[in-house]
Amino acid sequence: MSSRAVLAGLIAIALLAACSASPSASTIDPSNFVSRVDNPWLPMVPGTTFRYEGTRDGKAAVDIVEVTAETKVIDGVTCVLIRDTLTLDGVLAEKTDDWYVQDKDGNVWYFGEQTATLDTAGNVTDTAGSWQAGVNGALPGIFMPAKPEIGQSFRQEYLAGEAEDHFVILLLDQRVEVPYRSFDKALITAEWTPLEPDVLSEKAYAKGIGQIDEKDVAGGNEELHLVSVANP
């Protein structure tokens, strides 16, 4: 993994590049998107379920991510629904619906999320971070480029004050070991948001699978590792 100094330098450059390259409402053309998501670094095959395990805030975390067959038209674009549920110490803590779509060039876009934080009784206590492209000025962003290169950076999402995540590609062909298995050619990204400037996370992706690892490397205490993949 990269050092903090290298990360800081890349992020400083990437933040400027990502902001200048961010899409505007006028750049979203529904005819530019396709019905499948088959980017090799982030494939989304309906019926696939990923299980991640780790910790958050000192509690045992289990994150279940399901690629559904459901779709939703957002800002004129038909997106696939990814359902994400997080439990902490066995208690449901978060429920999130995410919407993704792929363009004709193979880039995977993020078009919104509906997230809910729950208390121990199952009551929704917070929906901060929810957004949908085309609503209240929210814009979609690129979540995974078609041809990743070191130094590439994108804004993943945008709703002022609510959703402003960015990422930069740090490494290619990196060895990463998770409970599911070891990978010799993983892609490593750094992810951050101006809304939480002290928090920095790293994620790892493997071809043919998608995200295999995630951990805070500064300002946070969450880590999740891929444990199993159930294919349709």
LINMO-V392716 format. One record per pair of residues at least 6 apart in sequence whose C-alpha atoms are under 6 Angstrom apart, sorted by the first residue. I is the first residue (numbers start at 1). GAP is how many residues later the second one is. Records with the same first field share a line. If there is no record, write none. Layout:
I: GAP / GAP
//
This chain:
14: 139
18: 135 / 136 / 137
30: 46 / 47
32: 71 / 72
33: 69 / 70 / 71
34: 68 / 69
37: 6 / 7 / 65
39: 67
40: 167 / 168
41: 165 / 166 / 169
42: 168
46: 21 / 22 / 23
47: 20 / 21 / 185
48: 19 / 182 / 183 / 184
49: 16 / 17 / 180 / 181
50: 14 / 15 / 178 / 179
51: 12 / 13 / 175 / 176 / 177
52: 10 / 11 / 172 / 173 / 174 / 175
53: 8 / 9 / 171 / 172
54: 7 / 169 / 170
55: 6 / 167 / 168
56: 165 / 166
59: 29 / 30
60: 28 / 29
61: 26 / 27
62: 24 / 25
63: 22 / 23
64: 20 / 21
65: 18 / 19
66: 16 / 17
67: 15
68: 13 / 14
70: 11
71: 8 / 9 / 10
72: 6 / 7
75: 59
79: 20 / 21 / 22
80: 19 / 20
81: 17 / 18
82: 15 / 16
83: 14
84: 11 / 12
85: 9 / 10
86: 7 / 8
87: 6
93: 24 / 25
94: 22 / 23 / 24
95: 20 / 21
96: 18 / 19
97: 16 / 17
98: 14 / 15
99: 12 / 13
100: 9 / 10 / 11
101: 7 / 8
102: 6 / 7
106: 40
107: 37 / 38 / 39
108: 34 / 35 / 36
109: 32 / 33 / 34
110: 30 / 31 / 33
111: 22 / 29
112: 19 / 20 / 21
113: 17 / 18
114: 16
115: 12 / 15
116: 10 / 11
117: 7 / 8 / 9
118: 6 / 7
129: 33 / 34
133: 6 / 7
138: 20 / 21
139: 19
140: 17
141: 14 / 15 / 16
142: 14
143: 13
150: 19 / 20 / 21
151: 18
152: 16 / 17
153: 14 / 15
154: 12 / 13
155: 11
156: 9 / 10
157: 6 / 7 / 8
158: 6
164: 29
165: 27 / 28
166: 25 / 26 / 27
167: 23 / 24
168: 21 / 22
169: 20
170: 18 / 19
171: 16 / 17
172: 15
173: 12 / 13
174: 10 / 11 / 12
175: 8 / 9 / 10
176: 6 / 7
178: 47
179: 48
180: 46 / 47 / 48
186: 19 / 20
187: 17 / 18
188: 15 / 16
189: 13 / 14
190: 11 / 12
191: 10
192: 8
198: 21
199: 19 / 20 / 21
200: 16 / 17 / 18
201: 14 / 15 / 16
202: 12 / 13
203: 10 / 11
204: 7 / 8 / 9
205: 6 / 7
212: 14
213: 11 / 12
214: 9 / 10
215: 7 / 8
216: 6
//
